[in-house]
Amino acid sequence: MKNKYRKLELAAWTLAFAVLALTLVFVNLPGTAPTSAPDPQPAEDDGIPVGSQVGQRAPDFALSTVYGENWQLSAMRGRAVIINLWATWCNPCVKELPYFQTVAEKYPDDVAVLAIHSDLVTDDVKAFLDKRDFTLPFAVDESGEVITSLGGSVMLPQTIVIDRRGVITYNQAGSVDLEKLTLLAEAAMGE
């Protein structure tokens, strides 16, 4: 009799684990996971999810530039957007800033460029910029929330390119040269 109950108990446990395993597989299949909360910025009608990865719609954000102007990503829709994550103490970051300036000047109506200084501020960013001839908008992400939402980290520099529809086409840490940045801008513009 004990053997019979033991076999039933083993069968019940086996069935329970099988149901659990199937449930986990089903929940983790693409497009089947339940949503727990609505997206803070719902995707547009095209169904592209919001995120920081290539192929996802960039999350909207607004920052004040170091000169007090407001800059909002959604206001740039219809233009390609290049975001440069940088810091004054990052030599490769400072070295590539002129490339972003050149691209912004080359495509003033088609490309919006924003340089966002990391929240790891060790210098006076405005004083640093006042000694240079940049006309780009520069902002400081003091909370780190914008950089995090764009998939940024302490790895600098990082370049994020967003096409005219607001979809990320490039998001990489590491330096870029002028040729690569120009090609990325042209691809995001659809040229």
C-alpha positions in Angstrom: 0.0 0.0 0.0 2.9 2.4 0.8 4.3 1.7 -2.6 1.1 2.6 -4.3 0.9 6.0 -2.4 4.5 6.6 -3.1 4.0 6.1 -6.8 1.0 8.5 -6.7 2.9 11.1 -4.8 5.8 10.8 -7.3 3.4 11.1 -10.2 1.8 14.2 -8.6 5.1 15.9 -8.1 6.3 15.0 -11.6 3.0 16.5 -13.0 3.4 19.6 -10.9 7.0 20.2 -12.1 6.0 19.6 -15.7 3.2 22.2 -15.4 5.6 24.6 -13.8 8.2 24.1 -16.6 5.6 24.5 -19.3 4.3 27.7 -17.7 7.9 29.1 -17.5 8.5 28.3 -21.1 5.2 29.8 -22.2 5.7 33.0 -20.2 9.2 33.5 -21.6 8.3 33.1 -25.2 8.5 36.4 -27.2 5.2 38.2 -27.2 3.5 36.1 -24.5 4.9 37.6 -21.3 2.2 39.3 -19.3 2.6 43.0 -18.8 2.6 44.2 -15.3 2.6 48.0 -15.8 2.1 50.2 -18.7 5.1 51.7 -20.4 5.9 55.2 -19.1 6.1 56.3 -22.7 3.8 54.1 -24.8 5.1 53.1 -28.2 3.5 54.7 -31.2 1.0 52.8 -33.3 3.8 51.0 -35.2 4.3 48.7 -32.2 8.0 49.4 -31.7 8.8 48.9 -28.0 10.5 51.7 -26.1 14.0 50.8 -24.9 17.7 51.5 -25.3 18.6 48.7 -27.7 19.1 49.1 -31.5 15.6 48.7 -33.1 13.7 50.0 -30.1 12.2 53.5 -29.8 14.3 55.7 -27.7 12.7 56.8 -24.4 11.7 60.4 -24.4 13.5 62.8 -22.1 14.1 66.4 -21.5 17.2 68.2 -20.2 18.3 71.7 -19.7 21.5 72.6 -21.5 24.4 74.2 -19.6 23.3 77.5 -21.1 19.7 77.2 -19.8 17.9 76.1 -22.9 15.4 73.2 -22.9 16.1 70.2 -25.1 13.5 67.4 -25.5 14.0 64.3 -27.6 10.4 64.1 -28.8 10.7 67.6 -30.2 13.3 66.4 -32.6 11.0 63.9 -34.3 11.5 64.0 -38.1 15.3 64.6 -37.7 18.0 62.2 -37.0 19.4 62.6 -33.5 22.9 61.9 -32.3 23.5 61.8 -28.6 27.1 61.8 -27.3 27.7 60.7 -23.7 30.9 62.2 -22.5 32.8 63.8 -19.6 35.4 66.5 -19.3 37.8 64.1 -17.6 37.5 61.5 -20.5 40.3 62.3 -23.0 38.8 60.2 -25.8 35.5 62.0 -25.2 37.0 65.4 -25.5 39.0 64.3 -28.6 35.9 63.3 -30.5 33.7 66.3 -29.7 34.8 68.2 -32.8 33.4 65.3 -34.9 29.9 65.9 -33.4 30.3 69.6 -34.1 31.2 68.9 -37.7 28.2 66.6 -38.3 25.9 69.1 -36.7 27.2 71.9 -39.0 27.1 69.7 -42.1 23.4 68.7 -41.6 21.8 71.5 -39.6 18.3 70.8 -40.7 18.4 67.1 -40.7 20.5 66.1 -37.7 20.1 67.2 -34.0 23.1 66.6 -31.8 23.2 66.6 -28.0 26.2 66.0 -25.9 25.3 64.8 -22.4 27.9 65.0 -19.7 27.8 62.1 -17.3 26.6 62.6 -13.7 30.2 62.0 -12.6 31.0 65.7 -12.7 34.4 66.6 -11.5 34.9 69.8 -13.4 32.8 72.8 -14.1 31.3 71.8 -17.5 30.2 75.3 -18.4 33.7 76.7 -17.7 35.2 73.9 -19.7 33.0 74.7 -22.7 33.4 78.4 -22.4 37.1 77.9 -23.3 36.1 76.2 -26.6 34.2 77.1 -29.7 31.4 74.5 -29.7 27.9 75.5 -30.7 26.4 72.1 -29.9 23.8 71.9 -27.1 25.5 70.4 -24.0 23.6 69.1 -21.0 24.5 67.5 -17.7 22.5 64.5 -16.5 22.9 65.2 -12.8 20.6 62.3 -11.7 22.0 59.8 -14.2 18.4 58.8 -15.2 18.6 59.9 -18.8 21.9 58.2 -19.4 20.6 55.0 -17.7 17.4 55.1 -19.8 19.6 55.2 -23.0 21.6 52.2 -21.9 24.6 54.2 -20.8 27.1 53.4 -18.1 30.4 54.6 -16.8 31.9 53.4 -20.1 32.6 56.6 -22.0 32.4 57.9 -24.6 29.2 56.4 -25.9 27.3 57.4 -29.1 23.5 56.8 -29.6 22.0 57.4 -33.1 18.3 57.7 -33.5 16.5 57.8 -36.8 13.8 60.2 -37.9 11.1 58.0 -36.5 12.7 57.9 -33.0 14.2 54.4 -33.4 17.7 53.7 -32.2 20.0 52.6 -35.1 23.3 52.6 -33.1 24.2 52.5 -29.5 27.8 51.7 -28.7 30.4 52.7 -26.1 33.8 53.7 -27.5 35.2 56.4 -29.7 34.0 57.2 -33.2 35.8 59.1 -36.0 34.4 61.6 -38.3 33.9 59.2 -41.2 32.0 56.7 -39.1 29.9 59.4 -37.4 29.0 60.9 -40.8 28.0 57.4 -42.1 25.8 56.8 -39.0 24.1 60.2 -39.4 23.4 59.6 -43.1 22.0 56.2 -42.4 19.7 57.6 -39.7 18.6 60.4 -42.1 17.7 57.7 -44.7 20.3 58.8 -47.2 
